[in-house]
């Protein structure tokens, strides 16, 4: 038997969805602590840390977005990697949109069967099953969502995602989510915060990437992932995506 089959996907049964919904109503966003059963959270953290072949995603102003799979990313020279990060940083310095981070495109991997036995395929199925979708519906109040898109992300030293609102011309995105699966003692000095902004550009709220926390927020909202410091010793691992209408 595959040992992965012994680790079920399970939400934390102690979650009070009614109370969480009341909290969500005030700002249209929430950070839910201890979202998953601890065995589930620890298992998928280990998958991201040691069993995921990371590609690279980036955007440089109007150029992009671009995404490379693992083998393509491995073929990049150090100079090419540095050039991508440098150019993305220059674009942000000019006030343009930009990002750089490691990515595993879970939906594409699932549809194209990159690795049929990979645990992230099962996770994508669970994110599109009723327990997880019902949690999003009940907490957000958006009853129309029927599916979830997902990608695995790792923001390592020097990575960032600048301010944007998640609106997309093709996808009916209603609720964004971030399932944090990095180490439990992530330090504030390392960066990687999910920040939300008010109309004056002030940080209205900042969510630390707390292990086994689930961030939910209505689309659109202006937000970013803050720059991960060069001295951060580990990556900011997460599963991110959107719950969508038909």
C-alpha positions, -999 to 999 in steps of 0.1 A, spaced: 0 0 0 12 35 -8 21 51 26 5 84 14 -29 67 16 -26 65 53 -26 103 57 -62 114 50 -71 150 41 -90 163 70 -101 198 81 -98 206 118 -132 194 132 -130 220 160 -135 250 136 -165 271 144 -176 281 109 -204 304 122 -180 324 144 -155 326 116 -182 338 92 -190 367 116 -153 377 117 -151 375 79 -180 399 74 -162 429 89 -134 432 63 -141 405 38 -109 386 49 -98 363 77 -69 342 88 -81 308 102 -56 292 126 -52 254 128 -73 250 96 -63 214 89 -59 183 111 -23 185 122 -13 152 105 -27 165 72 -8 198 76 25 182 85 22 157 57 17 183 30 43 205 45 68 177 40 56 172 5 64 209 -3 97 208 15 111 176 0 89 160 -27 81 189 -50 100 197 -82 98 235 -82 97 256 -113 100 294 -115 74 320 -121 80 357 -128 66 389 -143 86 419 -153 62 448 -157 42 443 -189 65 413 -198 49 381 -187 37 363 -168 63 336 -174 65 301 -158 91 274 -163 88 238 -152 114 221 -130 137 208 -158 137 242 -176 144 260 -143 173 236 -136 187 245 -170 190 282 -161 225 295 -153 231 314 -121 235 345 -142 201 340 -159 184 335 -126 200 367 -112 190 386 -144 153 376 -139 153 388 -103 172 419 -112 149 429 -140 118 422 -120 132 444 -92 140 472 -117 104 470 -129 90 473 -94 114 503 -88 98 520 -118 64 515 -102 54 485 -124 39 452 -115 62 423 -109 69 390 -91 94 362 -87 88 330 -68 90 292 -71 59 274 -84 44 240 -90 14 244 -113 -9 219 -96 -39 222 -120 -17 219 -151 3 191 -135 -30 172 -127 -45 177 -162 -13 168 -181 -4 140 -156 32 152 -150 35 128 -120 2 108 -115 13 95 -81 23 128 -67 4 137 -34 -4 172 -47 -27 156 -72 -48 142 -43 -46 176 -26 -61 193 -56 -90 168 -56 -96 175 -19 -96 213 -25 -123 207 -51 -144 184 -28 -173 195 -7 -157 198 28 -132 224 16 -156 242 -7 -183 243 20 -158 258 44 -152 286 19 -189 291 12 -199 292 49 -171 315 60 -172 339 30 -210 338 24 -203 333 -13 -225 303 -20 -220 302 -58 -184 288 -58 -181 253 -72 -144 247 -79 -109 257 -67 -78 264 -87 -45 258 -70 -8 262 -73 20 254 -48 43 283 -41 76 288 -24 88 324 -18 125 320 -10 150 347 -3 146 377 -27 112 366 -39 81 389 -38 47 396 -54 37 433 -57 4 449 -51 -26 437 -72 -63 428 -68 -66 392 -84 -93 403 -109 -89 383 -141 -108 387 -173 -113 350 -180 -117 334 -146 -147 340 -123 -126 344 -92 -147 351 -61 -126 341 -30 -89 339 -28 -72 315 -4 -37 309 9 -30 277 29 2 283 48 25 253 52 59 268 60 77 262 93 58 269 126 83 296 139 84 318 108 99 352 120 84 385 111 118 398 101 119 373 72 91 390 54 67 370 32 36 386 47 3 387 29 -4 425 32 -37 443 24 -38 480 15 -63 508 21 -72 536 -4 -41 556 7 -17 528 2 -13 521 39 -11 485 51 -46 478 64 -38 443 76 -8 419 74 -10 382 78 21 363 89 25 330 71 16 310 102 19 272 97 -15 255 91 -34 288 88 -58 294 60 -62 330 47 -95 337 29 -104 370 12 -129 383 -12 -118 393 -47 -110 421 -55 -88 434 -27 -55 451 -31 -28 429 -16 8 418 -20 33 393 -7 61 412 9 98 407 0 114 377 16 147 388 32 180 374 18 187 360 53 155 340 56 167 304 62 138 286 46 111 292 20 75 304 26 56 274 15 19 276 6 -9 264 -15 -26 293 -31 -56 298 -55 -91 309 -59 -126 295 -53 -146 303 -85 -180 304 -99 -191 281 -128 
